[in-house]
Structure formats: structure tokens, C-alpha cells
């Protein structure tokens, strides 16, 4: 008798009233899915320029999750991968796209009502790479009562100096959707920006609030985002927030994120197992 196989379904659709459109997502279901048991959920976010198939195609999520589960290093879990477009998973500056509201108020309830999930906070985690690492921090830090663990990889976190001095082409290409085209220099540090700046959010949050979520932060030593990630690490130290911080040999690419995913699955599994 052959062993049952895990399943990945790509580019399924959820209808969003908040966004006024359909949103695609991909889903990983563990090998014994369909039995009477329910599963914890990992929400896995893609980076800028990718979509809901990023982790399934380039991230090899099925192969890695299967291997981790079969070896017993990770617990069987559902992995939900939504399309986040280019909006950095926040509510847009001009109000046209309320992605954070969609994710929290529609997508999570949709996954819980559609699949055999465990719906308590302790069985829900979030992770992602680059723009998705930023989104991971946004969701976990703004909504700490919803997630047990968060694992941002090569997160798109910039210091204020980096934002102020960023070339216009980079700013407008990457950030015009979430923050608007705010001109140059310090004009970019708008209220909209500060409300969604990970470093600003951490500085304003209480230690008790931040400690509600377990954090695993990982960034390559030669990644162009290392400075912002190190700054996040430093601010969390100052706030006395326990967290895991990893700097490994690597750059901003898929080999790095594929090598990070097994540790992410182990980390979130530990959260799912906590009493």
C-alpha cells in the first residue's frame, strides 16, 4: 500500500468584498489531510515581483515540508500562500487597496472555514521573504493576538536614513502603492509610512505586546536588507523582547530562502506544541 501524498493546489480563488475583487492563493495540505484531524496553519508570504506561486514554484515548499514532516522534525500543517501583489501587505496610502484588512478580516476566516484548521492563536503562524518578511512583521506586530509565531526572512525593513536617501526610481518603483509618491528625502517619512514602518511600530509597542509572538528573524550577511534587519534585532534587544536572530552566509535569493524554510518549519512547530 503506497503512502498518501501531500497536495499542493495553486492559484485557487477567494472573493474579497473588502478589495472588491478575487484574490488568488495556493495551499499545501499535509499527506493525511482529509482524515478527522485538524491542523495548524502557516501563512507564507511571497516577495515583490512574485505571486501566490512563488513559494510553490521557486521555494519548493512541497518538497521541503514533506521532508520535514516525514523526518518528524516538523509537525504536519496547512500552508496558505496568498497573492499579495506589490502592495507590501498593508492598506494603501490612497485607500484603493486595503490588503491588511482583507488578510485579517477575510483571508484568515476564509482559510479557517474552508479547511480543517485549528483556529486558536497557538496554532497559527506567519512567515515570508523580503516584502513578505515585511508583511510578516506587519501582521504579527499589529495583530499579536492572532499569531503564535512569526518568521520574517530577509525582511524588507529599511532604516529612516535608507528611506530618505533612496534613489527616486527605487522609491517610486517599490513603494508608490503602499505609501504614495511622496517626493524626496524626509517627505517620505509620512504618517502613512510611520504607521507601517516596522522599526517605528516596535519602538511604539510595549514589551508585553511584542512578547505575545515568538520571532525568528533571518537575513543573509551580504543581503542589501541586512542593515534594517540588524536594526530590528537591536530594537528588540533594547525592548527586552526574546527572539531568534540568524545571520547566515548568503544574499537575497531563492537558494537562501529555501535553506531557511526547514528552520522556519521547526520554529513554528515548536510554537504549535507549546502548552
C-alpha positions as CSV (number, residue, x, y, z in Angstrom):
1,X,0.0,0.0,0.0
2,X,1.6,3.3,-1.1
3,X,1.8,6.2,1.3
4,X,-0.7,9.0,0.9
5,X,0.8,12.1,-0.7
6,X,0.7,15.7,0.4
7,X,-1.2,18.1,-2.0
8,X,-0.4,21.5,-3.4
9,X,-3.1,23.4,-5.2
10,X,-2.1,26.6,-7.0
11,X,-3.9,29.7,-7.9
12,X,-7.3,29.0,-6.2
13,X,-9.6,32.0,-5.7
14,X,-11.2,33.7,-2.7
15,X,-13.7,36.5,-3.4
16,X,-12.9,39.7,-1.4
17,X,-15.6,42.2,-0.5
18,X,-13.0,44.5,1.1
19,X,-10.8,44.6,-2.1
20,X,-13.8,44.3,-4.5
21,X,-12.0,41.6,-6.5
22,X,-10.9,38.0,-6.4
23,X,-7.6,37.1,-4.8
24,X,-5.6,34.1,-5.8
25,X,-3.9,31.8,-3.3
26,X,-2.1,28.5,-3.2
27,X,-2.4,25.8,-0.5
28,X,-0.3,23.0,0.8
29,X,-2.2,20.2,2.5
30,X,-0.3,17.5,4.5
31,X,-0.3,13.9,3.5
32,X,-3.0,12.7,5.9
33,X,-5.3,15.7,5.2
34,X,-8.9,14.5,4.9
35,X,-8.9,12.4,8.0
36,X,-10.8,13.6,11.1
37,X,-7.9,15.7,12.5
38,X,-7.4,19.4,12.2
39,X,-4.1,21.2,11.5
40,X,-2.2,24.3,12.5
41,X,-1.7,26.8,9.7
42,X,1.4,28.6,8.5
43,X,0.6,31.7,6.3
44,X,3.6,32.0,3.9
45,X,4.0,35.4,2.1
46,X,5.9,36.0,-1.2
47,X,8.2,38.8,-2.1
48,X,7.9,41.8,-4.5
49,X,7.6,40.6,-8.1
50,X,6.3,37.2,-7.2
51,X,2.7,35.9,-6.6
52,X,0.9,33.1,-4.9
53,X,3.0,30.5,-6.8
54,X,6.4,31.9,-5.7
55,X,6.8,29.5,-2.7
56,X,5.4,26.6,-4.6
57,X,7.5,27.0,-7.8
58,X,10.8,28.5,-6.6
59,X,10.6,27.8,-2.9
60,X,9.9,24.1,-3.3
61,X,7.6,24.3,-0.3
62,X,6.0,20.8,-1.0
63,X,9.4,19.0,-1.1
64,X,10.7,20.8,1.9
65,X,7.6,20.5,4.0
66,X,7.2,16.8,3.1
67,X,10.8,16.1,4.1
68,X,10.5,17.9,7.4
69,X,7.2,16.2,8.3
70,X,8.4,12.7,7.3
71,X,11.5,13.1,9.4
72,X,9.5,14.2,12.4
73,X,11.3,17.5,12.6
74,X,8.1,19.5,11.8
75,X,4.5,18.9,12.7
76,X,2.0,18.4,9.8
77,X,0.5,21.7,9.0
78,X,-1.5,23.5,6.3
79,X,0.5,26.2,4.5
80,X,-1.6,29.0,2.9
81,X,0.1,31.3,0.3
82,X,-1.9,34.3,-0.8
83,X,-1.1,36.7,-3.7
84,X,-0.1,40.0,-2.1
85,X,0.5,41.9,-5.4
86,X,3.0,44.7,-5.0
87,X,1.4,46.5,-2.0
88,X,3.6,45.3,0.9
89,X,0.6,43.6,2.6
90,X,-0.6,47.0,4.1
91,X,-3.6,49.2,3.4
92,X,-2.6,51.5,0.5
93,X,-2.0,55.2,1.0
94,X,-4.8,56.2,-1.4
95,X,-7.3,53.8,0.1
96,X,-7.7,51.9,-3.1
97,X,-6.4,48.6,-1.7
98,X,-7.0,47.6,1.9
99,X,-4.9,44.4,1.9
100,X,-4.2,44.3,5.6
101,X,-7.9,44.5,6.3
102,X,-8.5,41.8,3.7
103,X,-5.9,39.4,5.2
104,X,-7.0,39.8,8.8
105,X,-10.8,40.0,8.3
106,X,-11.4,37.9,5.2
107,X,-8.5,35.6,4.3
108,X,-7.8,34.1,7.7
109,X,-11.5,33.4,8.3
110,X,-11.8,32.0,4.8
111,X,-9.0,29.5,5.4
112,X,-10.4,28.5,8.7
113,X,-13.9,28.0,7.3
114,X,-12.7,26.2,4.1
115,X,-10.0,23.9,5.5
116,X,-9.6,21.6,8.5
117,X,-7.7,24.1,10.6
118,X,-7.2,24.6,14.3
119,X,-8.5,28.1,14.8
120,X,-6.8,29.2,18.1
121,X,-3.9,31.6,18.0
122,X,-1.5,29.0,19.3
123,X,-2.0,27.0,16.1
124,X,-1.4,29.9,13.7
125,X,1.9,31.3,12.4
126,X,3.1,33.6,9.7
127,X,6.4,33.8,7.6
128,X,7.6,35.3,4.4
129,X,10.5,36.6,2.4
130,X,11.6,40.2,1.5
131,X,8.3,42.1,1.0
132,X,6.6,39.0,2.6
133,X,9.0,39.3,5.5
134,X,7.9,42.9,6.0
135,X,4.3,41.7,5.7
136,X,5.0,39.0,8.3
137,X,6.1,41.7,10.8
138,X,3.2,43.9,9.9
139,X,0.6,41.2,10.6
140,X,2.2,39.8,13.7
141,X,3.1,43.2,15.3
142,X,-0.2,44.8,14.6
143,X,-2.3,41.7,15.4
144,X,-0.3,39.8,18.1
145,X,-3.4,38.1,19.4
146,X,-3.8,36.2,16.1
147,X,-0.3,34.6,15.7
148,X,1.8,32.4,17.9
149,X,5.0,32.8,15.8
150,X,6.4,34.9,13.1
151,X,9.4,34.2,10.9
152,X,10.5,37.1,8.6
153,X,13.2,36.1,6.1
154,X,15.4,38.8,4.5
155,X,12.6,41.2,5.6
156,X,12.1,44.4,3.6
157,X,13.0,46.7,6.5
158,X,14.8,49.9,6.0
159,X,16.2,52.5,8.4
160,X,14.9,56.0,8.1
161,X,18.3,57.1,6.6
162,X,18.0,54.4,3.9
163,X,14.4,55.6,3.0
164,X,15.5,59.3,3.0
165,X,18.5,58.6,0.7
166,X,16.9,56.0,-1.5
167,X,17.0,56.9,-5.2
168,X,13.7,58.2,-6.6
169,X,13.5,55.3,-9.1
170,X,13.7,52.7,-6.3
171,X,11.2,54.5,-4.1
172,X,8.6,55.0,-6.8
173,X,9.1,51.5,-8.2
174,X,8.8,49.7,-4.8
175,X,6.8,52.0,-2.5
176,X,4.4,54.1,-4.5
177,X,1.5,51.7,-3.8
178,X,1.7,51.4,0.0
179,X,3.0,55.0,0.7
180,X,2.3,57.1,-2.4
181,X,4.8,59.1,-4.4
182,X,5.9,61.4,-1.5
183,X,8.7,63.2,-3.3
184,X,12.1,63.2,-1.8
185,X,14.0,62.9,1.4
186,X,12.2,63.4,4.7
187,X,8.9,63.9,2.9
188,X,8.8,60.1,2.5
189,X,8.5,59.7,6.3
190,X,4.8,60.4,6.2
191,X,2.2,59.3,8.8
192,X,1.3,56.5,6.5
193,X,4.9,55.4,6.3
194,X,5.4,55.7,10.1
195,X,2.2,53.7,10.8
196,X,3.6,50.9,8.7
197,X,7.3,51.2,9.5
198,X,8.4,48.0,11.3
199,X,11.0,49.9,13.3
200,X,8.5,52.6,14.3
201,X,5.9,50.0,15.3
202,X,8.4,48.2,17.5
203,X,9.6,51.4,19.2
204,X,6.0,52.4,20.0
205,X,4.7,49.0,21.1
206,X,5.1,47.8,24.7
207,X,7.4,44.9,25.5
208,X,4.4,42.9,26.8
209,X,2.6,43.4,23.4
210,X,5.6,42.4,21.4
211,X,6.3,39.3,23.6
212,X,2.9,37.9,22.6
213,X,4.5,36.5,19.4
214,X,7.7,34.4,19.1
215,X,10.0,35.8,16.4
216,X,12.6,34.1,14.2
217,X,14.5,36.7,12.1
218,X,16.9,35.5,9.4
219,X,18.9,37.5,6.8
220,X,21.9,36.9,4.7
221,X,25.2,38.6,5.6
222,X,25.5,40.0,2.1
223,X,21.8,40.9,1.6
224,X,21.1,44.5,0.8
225,X,18.5,44.4,3.6
226,X,20.9,43.3,6.4
227,X,21.1,46.8,7.9
228,X,17.4,47.1,8.5
229,X,17.2,43.6,9.9
230,X,20.1,44.2,12.3
231,X,18.4,47.4,13.4
232,X,15.2,45.4,14.1
233,X,17.3,42.9,16.1
234,X,18.9,45.8,18.1
235,X,15.5,47.5,18.8
236,X,14.1,44.2,20.1
237,X,17.1,43.7,22.4
238,X,16.5,47.3,23.7
239,X,12.9,46.4,24.3
240,X,13.9,43.1,26.0
241,X,11.9,41.1,23.6
242,X,13.1,37.5,23.3
243,X,13.7,36.5,19.7
244,X,15.8,34.3,17.5
245,X,18.2,36.2,15.1
246,X,20.2,34.5,12.4
247,X,22.7,36.0,10.0
248,X,24.0,33.3,7.6
249,X,26.2,33.3,4.6
250,X,24.1,34.4,1.7
251,X,22.4,37.0,-0.5
252,X,18.8,38.0,-1.4
253,X,17.9,34.9,-3.5
254,X,15.9,31.7,-3.6
255,X,18.7,29.3,-2.5
256,X,18.9,31.3,0.7
257,X,15.2,31.2,1.4
258,X,14.9,27.5,0.5
259,X,17.7,26.9,3.0
260,X,15.8,28.9,5.6
261,X,12.4,27.2,5.3
262,X,13.3,24.0,7.2
263,X,14.3,26.0,10.3
264,X,11.1,28.1,9.9
265,X,9.0,25.0,9.9
266,X,10.8,23.7,13.0
267,X,10.4,27.0,14.8
268,X,6.7,27.3,14.2
269,X,6.2,23.7,15.1
270,X,7.7,24.4,18.5
271,X,5.1,27.1,18.9
272,X,2.3,24.8,17.9
273,X,3.5,22.3,20.5
274,X,3.7,24.7,23.4
275,X,1.3,24.3,26.4
